[in-house]
Amino acid sequence: MSKKILLILVIAVLATMTLSCASTSKVSKNKFSPYYFYTNTNDFMFEISRYELSKYITFDRLTYKGSFINDRRMTKEDLDLIKENRNVKAIPSVVVPQVGFTTESINMKLYPTHDTIHRGNEKFDSNQYTRMSAFAPVFIMHTSKDGEFYYIMSEFMRGWVPVNKIKLYSQVAFSGIQQLPFVRVIKDNTIIGGVKYGIGDKVPLLSYDNNQALLLTPQGTYAKTALDGSFVIGNAVYDEDLMKAMAESQLENPYDWGGKAGYRDCSAYVRDLWRVFGADIPRSSGLQKLVGKKLIDKPNNEEEFYAVLRNAKPYRTLIFFKGHVIMYGGMENGDYIIYHAVNSLQNDDGKKVMLSKVAKNKLKEEQFIKIWQRVIRVSEISPLISPELPKEPEIVEITNIMDKISNIGDNKEVAENK
């Protein structure tokens, strides 16, 4: 009997134990959310109606007016063709999802197209939802008309992903794999079995000793890798030095709206760091501000805000603007330190400072003290207790979402989806 066959048998036994307690009821109407949902993915193993699925596939939308597709003006005909590729008419009356895992880190899209849709700046792709990690569990709900995209549900987002980046599994094997022990990656660009992982990613663990670990690959094989400090067994115990080291390891990486180029925006930066410690906080900054312990809402004055920071726990304290999140890094030589992935930041003279990277800023030295005027909340994440997750948000239309995007520090509202 080959090792691969033996592995599948072990997984099947584990899965049987899990499925024996599973409910076979249909997914309720409120299982999905336009931007974010957070649930046990096994809840989606069972059927969903055509009505429910088509509602979510067609809900999020963009406008062709004022938009570009790649390097030219977008037309109504362009948008109609992309919408047609969603293949909504082909959805059966009852959908039973297939299951699988991403074979590498991939982009999730609003529409099933490889084209960039933007409002004049290709850096901000309106069609880019988020970047998914390698070996992420997914539920395949539908296939695009051209056969190139799956519409999938994941633990924290839904959208279109390339068919050739998903490895399908039986429900038994899928559930069993998720019951396996795992490692958490703590260094970007960690290669395991030919697959590249980043900080916070989770990889199933088969066995380990003092020198090496045996890890499962998304393709169902396994890979031996040295215990070289690029990952930890299970979720890491919170350690301030580890958090700081991971935060600083990403400094100077490009700011990346939605993670399209494989880097991070503000909320992905924070989320990935906290995943290492088992706190799977939401993907968007607007929802991240609802978890953890609130220290203060919009401060009344400068003194009040900085009094809170002086007593706040470094790296566990998050500072929120409209559409932006910052991690407080404590004080160095009497100055306040912040970490964030940011495009631009307004200084105390009202000038926009272009950063376009993951940055470590000193508020006094770099004259960013007045950021307190735009703060809407300061909260603390506990590494010992799983954060309380917010209730599912109301469905909100995101037509013309890029019209709402502005640089941090401007007076205009910044879209709260990153």
Backbone torsions as a table, in degrees:
resi	resn	phi	psi	omega
1	MET	NA	127.7	-178.2
2	SER	-71.4	160.2	179.4
3	LYS	-64.0	-34.4	-178.8
4	LYS	-66.8	-43.8	179.4
5	ILE	-63.3	-41.6	178.8
6	LEU	-60.9	-40.7	179.6
7	LEU	-61.0	-45.6	-179.6
8	ILE	-62.8	-37.0	177.9
9	LEU	-64.7	-41.2	178.1
10	VAL	-62.8	-43.4	179.2
11	ILE	-62.0	-40.9	-178.7
12	ALA	-62.6	-39.1	178.4
13	VAL	-63.6	-45.5	178.9
14	LEU	-61.3	-42.4	-177.8
15	ALA	-66.4	-38.6	179.4
16	THR	-59.4	-39.3	178.1
17	MET	-62.0	-37.6	-178.7
18	THR	-74.1	-46.3	-174.9
19	LEU	-69.4	-22.4	-178.7
20	SER	-64.0	-22.5	-179.3
21	CYS	-103.4	1.1	-173.8
22	ALA	-80.6	145.1	175.3
23	SER	-80.2	147.0	177.8
24	THR	-106.3	20.2	179.6
25	SER	-74.0	158.5	179.4
26	LYS	-71.3	156.2	176.3
27	VAL	-68.4	133.1	-178.1
28	SER	-75.4	167.4	-176.7
29	LYS	-64.0	-26.3	-173.3
30	ASN	-96.7	18.8	-178.5
31	LYS	-74.6	-19.6	-172.5
32	PHE	-113.2	157.4	-178.3
33	SER	-143.1	147.9	-175.9
34	PRO	-63.0	-40.6	-176.8
35	TYR	-103.8	-34.1	-165.2
36	TYR	-159.9	135.9	163.7
37	PHE	-141.4	151.9	-173.8
38	TYR	-133.6	111.0	-173.6
39	THR	-159.4	169.2	171.2
40	ASN	-69.9	118.0	-175.3
41	THR	-61.3	-23.6	179.4
42	ASN	-64.0	-15.5	175.8
43	ASP	-64.7	-17.7	-177.1
44	PHE	-98.5	15.1	-179.6
45	MET	-71.4	-18.0	-170.9
46	PHE	-108.2	178.3	-166.4
47	GLU	-69.1	157.3	175.4
48	ILE	-137.7	147.4	-176.3
49	SER	-78.5	157.8	175.5
50	ARG	-56.7	-42.1	-178.7
51	TYR	-58.6	-49.4	-177.8
52	GLU	-63.8	-45.9	-177.5
53	LEU	-66.7	-44.7	-179.4
54	SER	-63.5	-32.5	178.7
55	LYS	-61.8	-41.1	-177.4
56	TYR	-80.8	-31.6	177.7
57	ILE	-66.7	-35.2	-175.1
58	THR	-98.1	-5.9	-173.7
59	PHE	-66.4	-55.1	-178.4
60	ASP	-74.3	136.2	-176.6
61	ARG	-153.5	157.1	177.1
62	LEU	-120.7	168.0	176.9
63	THR	-112.4	147.1	177.1
64	TYR	-80.2	-21.5	-177.4
65	LYS	-67.5	122.7	-179.8
66	GLY	80.4	1.7	-177.2
67	SER	-101.0	160.5	173.8
68	PHE	-119.1	148.6	170.1
69	ILE	-116.0	110.3	-170.8
70	ASN	59.5	-113.3	-174.3
71	ASP	-110.2	19.1	179.5
72	ARG	-137.4	165.3	178.1
73	ARG	-63.2	138.7	179.1
74	MET	-84.8	140.2	177.9
75	THR	-109.9	167.1	176.1
76	LYS	-61.6	-36.9	179.3
77	GLU	-63.1	-38.9	176.6
78	ASP	-58.2	-49.1	-176.8
79	LEU	-67.3	-38.1	179.2
80	ASP	-63.0	-39.5	178.6
81	LEU	-65.2	-40.3	178.7
82	ILE	-66.2	-42.5	178.2
83	LYS	-62.7	-40.5	179.1
84	GLU	-60.1	-32.8	-179.7
85	ASN	-67.4	-13.4	175.4
86	ARG	-67.3	-19.5	170.3
87	ASN	61.9	36.2	-174.6
88	VAL	-62.3	-36.5	-178.0
89	LYS	-63.9	-20.5	-177.7
90	ALA	-89.1	-0.2	179.2
91	ILE	-67.9	125.5	178.5
92	PRO	-69.2	168.1	-177.3
93	SER	-63.3	-33.9	176.4
94	VAL	-130.2	129.6	-178.8
95	VAL	-109.8	125.9	172.9
96	VAL	-107.5	110.7	-173.4
97	PRO	-63.3	147.4	164.5
98	GLN	-89.6	164.2	-177.1
99	VAL	-130.9	156.3	179.2
100	GLY	-178.8	-167.5	-179.5
101	PHE	-134.3	149.7	172.7
102	THR	-68.0	138.5	-178.4
103	THR	-88.5	-11.9	176.5
104	GLU	-161.4	176.3	176.0
105	SER	-69.3	128.4	-173.5
106	ILE	-136.3	163.1	176.0
107	ASN	-91.8	139.8	172.7
108	MET	-105.3	133.3	-173.9
109	LYS	-114.4	156.2	174.7
110	LEU	-73.8	-44.3	176.8
111	TYR	-115.0	153.5	179.4
112	PRO	-79.7	77.3	177.5
113	THR	-151.5	149.0	176.3
114	HIS	-86.8	-9.0	-178.0
115	ASP	-69.9	151.3	174.1
116	THR	-91.2	127.7	177.4
117	ILE	-113.2	122.5	-173.5
118	HIS	-147.5	175.6	-177.7
119	ARG	-110.0	30.0	178.0
120	GLY	116.1	-11.3	178.2
121	ASN	-130.6	105.6	-175.6
122	GLU	-63.3	-14.3	177.7
123	LYS	-64.3	-29.6	180.0
124	PHE	-109.0	91.7	-177.5
125	ASP	-83.5	112.7	-179.6
126	SER	-61.7	-24.2	-177.1
127	ASN	-87.8	-3.5	-178.5
128	GLN	-88.9	118.5	177.2
129	TYR	-86.6	-60.0	-175.9
130	THR	-166.4	171.2	173.6
131	ARG	-102.7	128.5	177.7
132	MET	-99.0	146.0	180.0
133	SER	-78.9	162.2	172.5
134	ALA	-67.3	147.5	178.5
135	PHE	64.5	31.7	175.2
136	ALA	-84.9	133.4	177.9
137	PRO	-72.1	136.4	-178.6
138	VAL	-138.1	154.1	174.1
139	PHE	-113.7	120.3	-176.6
140	ILE	-89.4	114.9	-173.9
141	MET	-101.0	-26.9	-171.8
142	HIS	-164.6	162.7	178.7
143	THR	-125.1	139.6	179.8
144	SER	-66.5	163.3	-177.5
145	LYS	-62.0	-37.1	-179.6
146	ASP	-82.2	-2.2	176.7
147	GLY	76.4	7.1	-175.5
148	GLU	-94.5	-15.1	-175.1
149	PHE	-129.5	144.1	167.6
150	TYR	-102.7	143.2	166.5
151	TYR	-92.9	120.1	-171.3
152	ILE	-126.5	157.7	170.0
153	MET	-111.3	137.3	175.7
154	SER	-126.3	-174.0	-177.8
155	GLU	-66.0	-25.8	-172.6
156	PHE	-135.9	-0.6	-177.2
157	MET	-162.3	161.5	177.3
158	ARG	-133.9	151.3	179.2
159	GLY	163.9	-163.7	-175.0
160	TRP	-101.6	134.4	179.0
161	VAL	-135.0	156.5	-179.6
162	PRO	-64.2	134.0	178.8
163	VAL	-57.9	-39.7	-174.3
164	ASN	-76.5	3.1	177.6
165	LYS	-109.6	12.0	180.0
166	ILE	-120.8	131.0	174.7
167	LYS	-102.5	118.1	-178.8
168	LEU	-79.5	145.6	177.1
169	TYR	-135.2	161.5	169.7
170	SER	-69.3	158.1	178.6
171	GLN	-62.4	-33.7	180.0
172	VAL	-64.9	-50.1	179.9
173	ALA	-65.6	-40.0	-179.6
174	PHE	-58.6	-48.9	-179.5
175	SER	-66.5	-40.2	-179.5
176	GLY	-63.1	-40.8	179.2
177	ILE	-59.7	-38.0	-178.6
178	GLN	-72.8	-12.4	177.0
179	GLN	-90.8	-8.0	-178.2
180	LEU	-70.3	155.1	168.5
181	PRO	-59.3	168.4	-174.8
182	PHE	-151.7	168.0	169.9
183	VAL	-116.8	154.8	172.1
184	ARG	-109.9	128.6	179.9
185	VAL	-77.6	134.6	-179.4
186	ILE	-119.7	6.3	176.0
187	LYS	-135.7	133.1	175.8
188	ASP	-63.9	157.8	177.2
189	ASN	59.7	34.3	174.3
190	THR	-82.3	123.2	-177.8
191	ILE	-100.7	123.4	177.3
192	ILE	-131.8	116.2	179.9
193	GLY	59.7	33.9	179.2
194	GLY	81.3	1.1	-180.0
195	VAL	-107.3	134.7	-179.4
196	LYS	-92.2	129.0	178.8
197	TYR	-117.9	161.7	178.0
198	GLY	-126.2	176.4	-179.1
199	ILE	-53.0	130.8	178.1
200	GLY	92.9	-15.2	-178.3
201	ASP	-66.4	153.1	-174.0
202	LYS	-118.8	127.6	-177.6
203	VAL	-128.3	126.8	-179.3
204	PRO	-59.5	138.1	-176.2
205	LEU	-110.2	129.8	178.4
206	LEU	-96.6	-42.8	177.7
207	SER	-167.3	165.1	175.6
208	TYR	-160.2	157.6	173.2
209	ASP	-132.9	-157.8	-176.1
210	ASN	-71.5	-18.9	-172.7
211	ASN	-112.9	-31.3	-175.6
212	GLN	-151.8	163.6	178.3
213	ALA	-121.4	150.6	175.1
214	LEU	-108.4	113.5	-173.8
215	LEU	-116.8	146.3	177.1
216	LEU	-77.5	148.1	174.2
217	THR	-106.0	159.4	179.5
218	PRO	-59.5	-23.9	-179.1
219	GLN	-81.4	-3.5	177.9
220	GLY	92.9	4.7	173.6
221	THR	-96.6	-167.6	177.3
222	TYR	-140.1	159.4	-175.1
223	ALA	-137.6	136.9	173.8
224	LYS	-89.2	136.9	178.7
225	THR	-144.3	144.6	-177.1
226	ALA	-70.4	146.6	173.0
227	LEU	-79.6	81.7	-170.5
228	ASP	-106.4	12.3	179.5
229	GLY	89.1	6.4	179.1
230	SER	-88.5	-9.3	176.4
231	PHE	-152.6	165.7	177.5
232	VAL	-121.7	154.4	178.3
233	ILE	-77.6	121.0	-177.8
234	GLY	71.3	-166.5	174.4
235	ASN	-73.5	139.1	179.8
236	ALA	-70.6	145.2	169.5
237	VAL	-72.3	133.6	-173.9
238	TYR	-57.6	132.7	179.8
239	ASP	-144.9	122.7	-175.9
240	GLU	-62.4	-37.2	179.8
241	ASP	-65.3	-39.7	178.1
242	LEU	-66.1	-43.9	178.8
243	MET	-59.3	-45.5	179.8
244	LYS	-63.2	-43.7	-179.2
245	ALA	-61.4	-42.1	179.3
246	MET	-68.3	-41.4	-179.9
247	ALA	-61.5	-43.1	-177.0
248	GLU	-77.8	-20.3	178.4
249	SER	-66.7	-18.6	-178.0
250	GLN	-100.5	-1.9	179.9
251	LEU	-57.3	139.9	-179.5
252	GLU	79.8	-7.2	172.3
253	ASN	-63.0	146.9	-178.4
254	PRO	-62.9	144.4	168.4
255	TYR	-67.7	132.9	-170.9
256	ASP	-136.4	98.4	-179.7
257	TRP	-55.9	118.4	177.8
258	GLY	72.0	0.6	178.7
259	GLY	75.0	20.1	-173.0
260	LYS	-59.5	-38.0	-178.1
261	ALA	-91.2	6.5	177.5
262	GLY	94.2	6.3	175.8
263	TYR	-106.2	-149.5	-172.9
264	ARG	-136.8	150.8	165.7
265	ASP	-99.3	-171.4	-170.0
266	CYS	-62.4	-47.4	-175.1
267	SER	-75.3	-31.6	176.2
268	ALA	-66.6	-37.8	177.6
269	TYR	-58.3	-49.4	-179.7
270	VAL	-67.5	-45.9	-176.4
271	ARG	-60.7	-45.4	-177.3
272	ASP	-64.5	-38.3	178.1
273	LEU	-62.8	-41.9	-177.4
274	TRP	-76.6	-23.5	176.5
275	ARG	-60.5	-31.7	179.6
276	VAL	-56.1	-33.6	-176.6
277	PHE	-98.3	13.0	175.0
278	GLY	83.2	7.6	177.6
279	ALA	-99.0	92.4	-178.9
280	ASP	-81.4	76.3	-179.0
281	ILE	-74.5	162.8	-175.4
282	PRO	-60.0	168.4	-176.9
283	ARG	-82.7	-33.3	-174.6
284	SER	-97.1	150.5	178.9
285	SER	-65.5	-33.3	179.8
286	GLY	-62.1	-31.7	177.9
287	LEU	-91.9	-28.1	176.9
288	GLN	-61.2	-31.7	-177.9
289	LYS	-71.0	-10.9	-179.6
290	LEU	-92.0	-6.6	-179.7
291	VAL	-103.6	164.7	178.5
292	GLY	80.4	-170.1	-177.6
293	LYS	-97.5	121.8	179.6
294	LYS	-71.8	129.6	175.4
295	LEU	-97.4	-37.9	179.0
296	ILE	-165.6	146.5	168.1
297	ASP	-89.6	-155.5	-176.4
298	LYS	-52.6	116.9	-176.9
299	PRO	-68.6	150.6	-179.4
300	ASN	-80.0	-27.9	-178.5
301	ASN	-159.4	173.0	-178.1
302	GLU	-61.4	-44.0	-177.6
303	GLU	-61.0	-42.8	-179.5
304	GLU	-63.4	-43.3	-178.6
305	PHE	-63.2	-48.4	-175.6
306	TYR	-75.9	-20.9	172.0
307	ALA	-67.1	-38.2	176.3
308	VAL	-64.0	-45.1	-178.5
309	LEU	-64.4	-38.9	-178.2
310	ARG	-62.6	-25.9	180.0
311	ASN	-103.2	1.1	-176.2
312	ALA	-83.7	155.1	179.6
313	LYS	-82.3	122.3	178.8
314	PRO	-58.1	142.9	175.6
315	TYR	69.3	-17.3	176.0
316	ARG	-99.6	-4.7	-176.8
317	THR	-105.8	128.7	-179.4
318	LEU	-113.7	137.9	-179.8
319	ILE	-113.8	127.6	-173.7
320	PHE	-115.3	136.6	166.2
321	PHE	-109.5	-178.8	169.0
322	LYS	-71.5	112.0	177.7
323	GLY	80.9	13.5	-178.3
324	HIS	-149.6	147.9	177.0
325	VAL	-133.6	140.1	-179.7
326	ILE	-125.1	143.3	173.7
327	MET	-101.4	126.2	179.5
328	TYR	-79.6	129.1	-176.4
329	GLY	-106.9	18.8	179.3
330	GLY	83.1	-159.7	-176.9
331	MET	-119.7	142.7	175.6
332	GLU	-130.4	118.1	179.4
333	ASN	52.7	42.7	176.1
334	GLY	79.1	6.1	-179.4
335	ASP	-112.3	151.1	-179.7
336	TYR	-87.5	130.1	-176.0
337	ILE	-108.4	134.9	174.2
338	ILE	-128.5	151.1	174.9
339	TYR	-123.9	135.5	176.0
340	HIS	-167.8	157.1	169.0
341	ALA	-95.6	119.5	-168.6
342	VAL	-147.1	147.4	176.4
343	ASN	-85.0	-51.2	177.8
344	SER	-150.4	161.9	-178.6
345	LEU	-143.2	135.0	179.9
346	GLN	-83.4	129.6	-179.3
347	ASN	-88.8	-177.7	-174.4
348	ASP	-67.9	-16.9	176.8
349	ASP	-90.5	2.6	179.5
350	GLY	83.6	8.5	179.8
351	LYS	-91.9	143.6	179.3
352	LYS	-83.2	119.9	178.0
353	VAL	-99.9	115.5	-179.6
354	MET	-78.7	122.2	179.5
355	LEU	-111.9	-52.0	175.7
356	SER	51.9	44.6	-177.8
357	LYS	-165.1	175.3	168.0
358	VAL	-80.4	120.3	-170.4
359	ALA	-124.8	151.4	168.2
360	LYS	-113.4	115.1	-176.4
361	ASN	-115.6	145.0	174.1
362	LYS	-104.8	116.1	-169.1
363	LEU	-66.2	-39.3	179.1
364	LYS	-73.7	-53.6	-174.8
365	GLU	-61.1	-38.7	-176.8
366	GLU	-95.5	6.7	175.2
367	GLN	59.7	55.4	174.5
368	PHE	-119.1	22.5	-176.5
369	ILE	-59.1	-34.3	-175.1
370	LYS	-75.8	5.1	177.2
371	ILE	-61.3	-20.2	-179.3
372	TRP	-58.1	-26.2	-177.7
373	GLN	-67.5	-20.8	-177.8
374	ARG	-108.1	4.1	179.9
375	VAL	-73.1	135.4	177.3
376	ILE	-112.6	-16.1	175.6
377	ARG	-168.0	148.8	169.6
378	VAL	-126.0	129.6	-178.4
379	SER	-139.3	165.4	-178.0
380	GLU	-121.9	131.3	176.5
381	ILE	-94.3	131.3	178.2
382	SER	-92.0	128.4	178.1
383	PRO	-81.8	-7.7	-175.5
384	LEU	-98.1	-27.2	-177.7
385	ILE	-123.3	132.5	178.9
386	SER	-58.0	133.9	-178.6
387	PRO	-63.2	146.2	177.0
388	GLU	-71.4	124.0	-177.1
389	LEU	-81.6	144.6	-179.7
390	PRO	-72.1	158.9	173.0
391	LYS	-66.5	153.6	179.7
392	GLU	-59.7	129.8	-176.4
393	PRO	-71.0	160.1	174.8
394	GLU	-66.9	150.8	177.1
395	ILE	-68.0	126.7	-179.0
396	VAL	-126.8	129.5	-179.0
397	GLU	-66.7	138.0	-179.8
398	ILE	-114.9	24.1	174.5
399	THR	-53.9	135.6	179.2
400	ASN	60.3	36.7	-177.3
401	ILE	-58.3	-34.3	-177.6
402	MET	-69.0	-21.6	175.8
403	ASP	-66.0	-20.7	-176.5
404	LYS	-93.2	-5.8	-176.7
405	ILE	-82.3	133.4	175.3
406	SER	-142.3	167.4	177.8
407	ASN	-79.0	144.5	179.0
408	ILE	-58.4	133.2	-178.6
409	GLY	106.2	-20.7	174.4
410	ASP	-73.7	166.4	179.3
411	ASN	-81.6	-19.6	179.3
412	LYS	-71.6	155.1	178.8
413	GLU	-71.3	140.9	176.4
414	VAL	-100.9	135.3	-178.5
415	ALA	-60.2	131.7	-175.1
416	GLU	-92.3	51.4	178.4
417	ASN	-119.6	9.7	176.3
418	LYS	-132.3	NA	NA
